[in-house]
Structures are given as C-alpha cells and as structure tokens.
Amino acid sequence: METQGYRCRSSRYIESGQSAVPSSVLFAAGLVGNVLALLLLGQHRRRSRSPGGRPPRVSAFYVLVSGLAVTDL
C-alpha cells in the first residue's frame, strides 16, 4: 500500500478556502507572551537588588524560566 504523503509538501500557495490567520494569531500570541515573560523577569530582577547595590543571587527558577522563554522564542 503506497501512501501519498502530505499534500502541502510541494505546495507554494494557500489553497482556496484556507486561511493563515489561525497560525498567525498563535504565532503572535507566543511571541508576545515570551517577550512579556522576559520583560517581567528582568524587571523583577532589577527591583530585587540588595540595599548595597549588589545584584541578587540568581535563583534556579529564574534561570529555568528565562531559558524556557528564550528557547521558545
């Protein structure tokens, strides 16, 4: 039994009746969410400086969440 594979493999256009809007909305939501997460993490890190002006110790949570956001971005 021979399978033909995906029809879109050799297609260079969007078929009639199809839309790129759902994919675009999901892409934009992911982009905005990851950038927002990085901004919030950076803002929290700046606010949590010790009174002496030294940078705070970086927690494992901060490293992991930042890495996840950057990788997903």
N, C-alpha and C positions, 0 to 999 in steps of 0.2 A: 504494500500500500504506500503510495507516494504522497507526501504532503507538499503543499504549495508554499508554505511559509506565510509570512506576513505580507499583506498586500501593499503596505506602505514602504516597504524596503526600497523600492525603486521609484517611488512617487516623489515628485518635487513640488507638488502643489496641494492645497487643501481641497478635498472633493466637495462638490456642491452639497449643501445641506449640513456640512460640518462647520465647526467654529473653533477658533483658537482662544476664545475668551475664557473658558474654564481653566485652561492651562496657564494663561497669562495671569489670571486672578490668583491662583495658587502660588505661582512664582513670586508675584508682587507681595503677597502676604508673608511668605517665607523670608523674603529679603528684608521687609520692614521689621518683622519680628526679630530676626537675628541682629540687625543693626541696633534696634531698640534695646535688646538684651545687652549688647556690648556697651552701649552708652550708659545704661543703668549700672552695670558692673563697674565701669570706670568712674562714674560719679560717686558711687558708694565707697570706692577705694580712696578717692580724693578726700571725702568727708571724714573718713575714719583714721586720719593721721593722728599720731600721738601728740601731746602738747609740746614736746621738744622739737617737733617738725620732722622727726624721722618717719620714713614710710612704714606702714604697718606690716606685720608678718603676713605673708600671703597664705591663705588657708587652702586646703585641698579642694574644698567646694569651689572657691573662686577659680582655681586653675582648671578644674574639670569642666565647669560650666563655660568658662571662656574658651577653652579648647573645643568644646562641642559647638559653640556658636560660630567660631571661626571656621571649623571644619565644615559645618553645614552651610555656611555662607558660600 
